């Protein structure tokens, strides 16, 4: 279903353009009335074809910043339709286990085999509040993760998995259309990214596998949320929830290179503090896909109570890894991180 949602939910406002600060934040602060030291550090660079792996701990140094002129105009000029098309790497097809299309090689914990499920995601035209991340760091030239716009005071915030490193010359493309001469909601430059240094895909770090990023305004000074609308970040209300999950499998896993969605019910991932959902079709590239409660078909938004990420990068290993997906439980940690990021 296609809709013209430009200017959704807000009057266009002009904001002062500012130099882009493409770096990973390192800061400590008390936010939202909670004295929490949010020491943030760089996410490690990605390497192709590592199953459900990601940066652990502080990781290597962040990518070189692309320069103060990296703006949404620059991102749109760089990520042309031809460059997007050329950024589709050859690689394994469906059945590989990496939710982020390019995750850094590291040991992973073997999860229980995925259960066969009749539910399967279907392709659709997408929604404006959900899109893809592009970057040119290392091998991460294709859209390697999914991200979603989250409502915030400055209307410039997106949410993705903690193991998704935007990298250099990174861009967010809402409601991405493969091969389109012009993206329906533009191409937006990534500025700052906020994540916990202890995030990972095994052990306690898997419970912190989420990150926020700010995006630069467009040429007219409009923030992204004024164009796409935004989802409301909400604490996970419990382990059993009805959700709509929207994501973008990478083209090397799904040749249609198109958004998928699934309406399903969550449950607890046994032995963890995480959630799981059963629905096939969430291949590599869907890390960061939002789990939306109370999804509204007209606005294309809902309450985001989870995302594909966590243990093993968001699902079990093995040939049926696309059938089951995991999510960190959204509690105090994600709310504190949001409060810090929303100040940017």
Legacy VTK file of the C-alpha trace (Angstrom):
# vtk DataFile Version 3.0
C-alpha trace
ASCII
DATASET POLYDATA
POINTS 344 float
0.000 0.000 0.000
1.480 3.346 -1.036
0.583 6.590 0.643
1.733 10.169 0.297
2.761 10.972 3.850
5.074 13.924 3.307
4.806 16.334 6.224
3.027 13.727 8.318
1.958 14.771 11.784
3.840 18.044 11.971
4.210 21.460 10.450
7.424 21.870 8.522
9.955 23.790 10.521
13.313 25.219 9.537
16.300 24.614 11.693
19.795 26.025 11.575
22.163 23.774 9.694
25.116 22.703 11.754
28.399 20.943 11.010
27.967 17.193 11.014
29.645 15.431 13.941
30.086 11.934 12.520
31.589 10.199 15.492
30.709 7.736 18.213
29.814 9.528 21.425
31.796 9.059 24.637
30.023 10.739 27.519
28.678 10.237 31.015
25.466 11.856 32.183
22.483 11.575 34.488
19.245 11.645 32.488
15.503 11.432 32.988
15.963 11.800 36.730
17.960 8.580 36.866
21.605 8.821 37.886
23.031 6.550 35.210
26.506 6.879 33.799
26.110 6.330 30.066
29.664 5.768 28.908
29.388 5.317 25.177
32.022 4.043 22.785
32.662 3.093 19.207
31.142 0.086 17.507
33.651 -2.186 15.806
33.975 -2.361 12.050
32.015 -5.078 10.285
33.365 -7.943 8.247
31.345 -9.926 5.746
29.645 -13.257 6.315
30.198 -13.802 10.041
27.105 -15.508 11.490
25.303 -13.483 14.167
28.478 -11.746 15.309
29.200 -8.180 16.276
31.520 -5.867 18.117
32.078 -6.674 21.769
33.128 -4.301 24.516
34.789 -1.090 23.421
35.978 -2.482 20.112
38.364 -0.794 17.671
38.505 2.937 17.066
35.629 4.498 15.160
35.788 5.150 11.433
37.482 8.323 10.250
34.886 11.079 10.224
33.926 12.049 6.669
34.369 15.770 7.277
32.227 18.628 8.444
30.433 18.925 5.120
28.763 15.493 5.307
25.107 16.489 5.157
21.901 14.933 3.908
22.509 16.720 0.624
25.945 15.083 0.445
24.431 11.707 1.354
21.845 11.986 -1.415
24.518 13.039 -3.918
26.820 10.173 -2.908
24.214 7.407 -2.684
22.949 7.623 -6.248
20.692 4.888 -7.673
23.698 3.414 -9.526
25.840 3.390 -6.382
23.041 1.770 -4.369
22.611 -0.868 -7.068
26.353 -1.516 -7.186
26.398 -1.994 -3.419
24.667 -5.377 -3.681
27.440 -7.873 -2.908
27.544 -11.418 -4.117
27.336 -13.888 -1.298
25.397 -16.720 0.293
21.693 -16.873 -0.322
18.850 -17.600 2.102
19.768 -19.886 4.947
22.803 -18.032 6.270
22.463 -16.811 9.795
23.732 -13.230 9.891
20.922 -10.731 10.542
23.294 -7.849 9.989
24.524 -8.436 6.474
28.094 -7.622 7.530
28.824 -8.497 11.149
32.322 -8.623 12.651
33.741 -12.112 13.066
33.583 -13.353 16.654
32.614 -16.479 18.576
28.881 -16.917 18.948
26.659 -18.919 21.217
24.734 -21.698 19.557
21.040 -21.255 20.227
18.368 -23.927 20.117
17.378 -24.992 16.593
14.678 -22.838 15.053
11.221 -24.305 15.186
9.335 -24.738 11.937
6.704 -22.060 11.633
3.810 -21.627 9.223
3.960 -17.837 9.594
6.025 -16.060 6.989
6.744 -12.401 6.299
5.314 -10.962 3.114
6.804 -8.386 0.814
5.140 -4.978 0.716
5.928 -1.388 -0.228
7.194 -0.466 3.224
6.339 2.403 5.552
8.030 5.832 5.777
9.190 5.370 9.380
11.325 2.293 8.578
14.280 2.165 6.211
17.805 0.908 5.592
21.337 1.906 6.577
24.002 2.310 3.886
27.716 2.773 4.561
31.017 2.358 2.744
33.185 1.152 5.645
35.146 -2.001 4.842
32.848 -4.470 3.108
29.691 -2.794 4.415
28.768 -1.197 1.132
25.281 -2.626 0.848
22.351 -1.766 3.052
23.404 -3.899 5.953
20.828 -3.182 8.673
17.319 -1.852 9.193
16.507 1.253 11.248
13.371 3.123 12.267
12.507 6.723 13.103
11.702 7.240 16.788
9.786 10.256 18.029
12.101 12.670 19.861
12.179 16.361 20.865
14.426 17.334 17.952
12.658 14.912 15.585
15.996 13.610 14.284
16.433 10.195 15.923
16.558 6.664 14.518
16.826 3.308 16.298
18.731 0.196 15.202
20.582 -2.782 16.673
23.705 -2.096 18.709
25.877 -4.278 16.466
24.943 -2.225 13.370
27.807 0.211 12.803
26.700 2.970 10.409
30.325 3.773 9.550
31.699 6.393 7.176
29.475 8.236 4.709
26.535 6.492 6.286
22.990 7.199 5.216
19.485 6.330 6.339
17.002 5.729 3.505
13.374 5.619 4.730
10.987 3.334 2.842
13.862 2.294 0.576
12.921 1.385 -2.980
15.432 -0.781 -4.797
16.402 0.670 -8.186
14.334 3.825 -7.790
15.618 6.941 -9.556
14.559 8.923 -6.498
13.926 7.602 -3.011
10.383 8.522 -1.850
11.511 10.062 1.451
15.038 11.052 0.568
18.504 10.071 1.752
19.592 11.294 5.193
23.142 11.612 6.527
23.976 9.881 9.823
25.486 12.230 12.409
26.096 10.851 15.918
25.442 7.346 17.209
24.756 6.337 20.822
25.356 2.814 22.150
26.557 1.067 25.302
30.189 -0.122 25.271
29.106 -3.435 26.829
26.718 -4.325 24.019
27.298 -7.580 22.209
25.579 -10.665 20.855
26.448 -13.100 23.649
25.949 -13.105 27.397
24.823 -9.967 29.194
25.937 -7.805 26.278
23.131 -9.214 24.136
20.607 -7.453 26.391
22.185 -4.115 25.349
22.076 -4.712 21.598
20.374 -1.452 20.627
21.599 1.959 19.471
20.255 5.365 18.521
21.598 7.723 15.869
20.853 11.298 14.915
20.446 12.242 11.261
21.180 15.573 9.634
18.285 17.724 8.386
17.488 17.902 4.686
18.408 20.779 2.369
15.419 22.787 3.614
16.364 22.284 7.250
13.578 19.799 7.967
14.238 16.977 10.438
13.520 13.461 9.271
10.499 12.912 11.528
8.677 15.843 9.905
8.883 13.911 6.651
8.379 10.301 7.724
6.523 10.411 11.021
7.952 8.496 13.954
7.296 5.543 16.221
6.993 6.001 19.972
9.671 4.297 22.061
7.968 2.280 24.806
9.173 -0.107 27.520
8.489 -3.740 26.698
5.216 -4.414 28.569
5.882 -8.137 29.016
6.969 -11.187 27.103
3.664 -11.776 25.308
2.788 -9.038 22.816
1.101 -8.714 19.454
3.517 -6.909 17.144
4.086 -6.001 13.524
7.728 -6.412 12.499
9.038 -4.522 9.460
12.488 -5.085 7.974
14.685 -5.085 4.891
16.508 -8.337 4.042
19.705 -7.740 2.107
19.509 -8.489 -1.620
21.976 -11.354 -1.328
19.456 -13.113 0.914
16.258 -11.897 -0.750
16.562 -11.051 -4.473
13.406 -8.906 -4.367
15.351 -6.368 -2.239
12.091 -5.163 -0.763
10.558 -4.539 2.652
8.907 -7.427 4.477
6.389 -7.394 7.312
4.881 -9.910 9.678
2.143 -9.665 12.302
2.930 -12.135 15.055
2.947 -12.736 18.810
6.067 -12.621 20.940
7.112 -14.901 23.778
10.069 -15.279 26.122
13.298 -16.670 24.757
13.943 -19.550 27.147
16.826 -19.023 29.537
17.233 -15.330 28.737
15.742 -11.917 29.463
14.935 -11.530 25.751
11.915 -11.944 23.500
11.430 -14.166 20.484
9.006 -14.213 17.597
8.325 -16.908 15.002
7.998 -15.755 11.406
10.034 -16.752 8.363
11.710 -14.377 5.934
13.837 -12.245 8.276
17.211 -12.917 6.678
20.481 -10.991 6.901
19.967 -7.243 6.791
16.973 -7.239 9.143
18.967 -6.483 12.308
17.364 -3.405 13.852
13.886 -4.117 12.456
11.362 -2.544 14.861
8.777 -4.610 16.735
5.717 -2.373 16.658
2.788 -2.723 19.042
-0.509 -0.981 18.189
0.623 -0.582 14.581
-1.535 1.933 12.710
-1.977 1.165 9.018
-2.854 4.758 8.131
0.182 6.416 9.718
2.504 3.440 9.296
3.715 3.856 12.881
3.277 2.254 16.290
4.935 1.802 19.671
8.378 0.255 19.254
8.829 -2.239 22.100
11.721 -4.238 20.665
13.892 -4.817 17.597
15.696 -7.672 15.897
18.933 -8.054 17.820
20.313 -9.580 20.973
21.564 -13.159 21.208
23.575 -14.150 18.105
22.644 -10.831 16.512
18.931 -11.566 16.582
18.192 -15.225 16.005
19.380 -18.836 16.062
22.170 -20.160 13.882
21.587 -22.740 11.192
19.773 -23.131 7.868
16.390 -22.074 9.273
17.669 -19.009 11.098
15.270 -16.688 9.271
12.278 -18.383 10.924
12.897 -17.168 14.485
14.021 -13.717 15.622
15.075 -12.321 19.002
14.868 -8.920 20.672
16.396 -7.318 23.749
13.866 -6.462 26.448
13.331 -2.689 26.503
13.665 -1.423 30.075
15.547 1.257 31.990
18.731 0.897 29.942
17.148 1.684 26.597
15.150 4.570 28.091
18.298 6.084 29.602
20.124 5.782 26.296
17.184 7.366 24.489
17.163 10.264 26.938
20.854 10.877 26.271
20.486 10.609 22.493
17.392 12.824 22.376
19.404 15.722 23.807
21.554 15.823 20.658
LINES 1 345
344 0 1 2 3 4 5 6 7 8 9 10 11 12 13 14 15 16 17 18 19 20 21 22 23 24 25 26 27 28 29 30 31 32 33 34 35 36 37 38 39 40 41 42 43 44 45 46 47 48 49 50 51 52 53 54 55 56 57 58 59 60 61 62 63 64 65 66 67 68 69 70 71 72 73 74 75 76 77 78 79 80 81 82 83 84 85 86 87 88 89 90 91 92 93 94 95 96 97 98 99 100 101 102 103 104 105 106 107 108 109 110 111 112 113 114 115 116 117 118 119 120 121 122 123 124 125 126 127 128 129 130 131 132 133 134 135 136 137 138 139 140 141 142 143 144 145 146 147 148 149 150 151 152 153 154 155 156 157 158 159 160 161 162 163 164 165 166 167 168 169 170 171 172 173 174 175 176 177 178 179 180 181 182 183 184 185 186 187 188 189 190 191 192 193 194 195 196 197 198 199 200 201 202 203 204 205 206 207 208 209 210 211 212 213 214 215 216 217 218 219 220 221 222 223 224 225 226 227 228 229 230 231 232 233 234 235 236 237 238 239 240 241 242 243 244 245 246 247 248 249 250 251 252 253 254 255 256 257 258 259 260 261 262 263 264 265 266 267 268 269 270 271 272 273 274 275 276 277 278 279 280 281 282 283 284 285 286 287 288 289 290 291 292 293 294 295 296 297 298 299 300 301 302 303 304 305 306 307 308 309 310 311 312 313 314 315 316 317 318 319 320 321 322 323 324 325 326 327 328 329 330 331 332 333 334 335 336 337 338 339 340 341 342 343
